Amino acid sequence: MAPSARKPAACCWKPTPTGRSKLVPSLDAEVIVVGGGPVGLTLAAALGAQGIATLVLEGLPELPEDLRGSTFHPATLDMLEPLGVVEPMLARGVRVPNYQVRDRRSREIIADFDFSLLRDDTRHPYRLQCEQHKLSALLLERIARTASAEVRFANRYLSHTHHDDTIQVTVRTPQGECSLSAMWLVGADGIGSAVRRTAEIAFEGFTYPEKFLSVSTPYDFRSAIPNLALVTYLADPEEWCLLLRAPELWRVMFPIPPDEPDSTTLSDAAVERRLQGLHPRPQPYEVAHRTLYPVQQRVAASFRSGRVCLAGDAAHANNPLGGMGLNSGIHDAFALSDALARVLHDGAAPSLLDDYSRHRRRIALDHINAQAARNKRLLEERDPAARARVRAELTATAADPRKARDYLLRASLIASLREQH
């Protein structure tokens, strides 16, 4: 990378092995991570790279091919680079050099944001579309080569109990229930986190009345909409939508009214009607998959309780517009791995994990959820005057390189990381 007057976006995370693990012989691990998704596996890979004995418990028998999360922001790619997974991700994904906001009805471009404006802020001035299960598979390979980290599938977390210097975790395995002990427990087990519930940590916020429908199709929308960006938000007061190019398919997201039955939404007829409403064509659309899911905007009251820490969707949830959830969860994982390494191997006080909780919780509230909510309001604004004002402001922002760069720093979560450090 060429020399730059500005610092790269991410806190250039580097694994710093600390010699032999100080694992107490009577313990099963120094850190037990519940949840084998991209956040839990990132945490395990980062801890393992620092020589910390880490055990991941995943209730499913194998890695799920979850198609929901697919957006990786520049700062996230910077952070993942030392784990050796970014180059294969680039080979398996689609680089997005710019994204657009358009009016759905007129197709007019409201704003076009060029990621090259971040070339002095990151080693990856683009957005990568790559399904999250591909990252999980790469991380699993990385962990398999790490002597100090292990992943156990078909191991379902049931409960935990605090002791003075350790934490006891009860697990259901194919052979029956067993008890495991560690110094620290991390809940990276998703929005319905059993670890969070057992720790009695409140999950404060709300559930949106509408659900989101995600549909994947091989139809190339660039043949229908000239100069269409690979990620395009189509604003509309009645039914906004998101068009996103994944490596093999185009993904389309629609908001679904709260009074529409799920069976209706997922029916062939309803899916076809929505796609034809977006772009009419004589042939029916081929649909590769469809998913309907509720959307929440919540943040845990604390990301730490005793010897339990939370990360990812277990700690915060937001609407998926802008790809904030997966990226911020990975940022949680790196921040937490550094804090745990300092506590376990460098003699730092456990209160350092309170700092992790405060900093990452503030970022979830002030950056992640706030940006996701702004993205949604922009697309669905119904008041004509407010809609015109917001769109004019966005157009002016995109047209001014300085303002556009500042906007992208926030939208790509680079600004939140700089605040953290």
Summary of the structure (lengths in Angstrom):
residues: 421
radius of gyration: 21.8
end to end distance: 22.2
largest distance: 68.3
contacts: 1429
relative contact order: 0.17
helix: 37%
strand: 26%
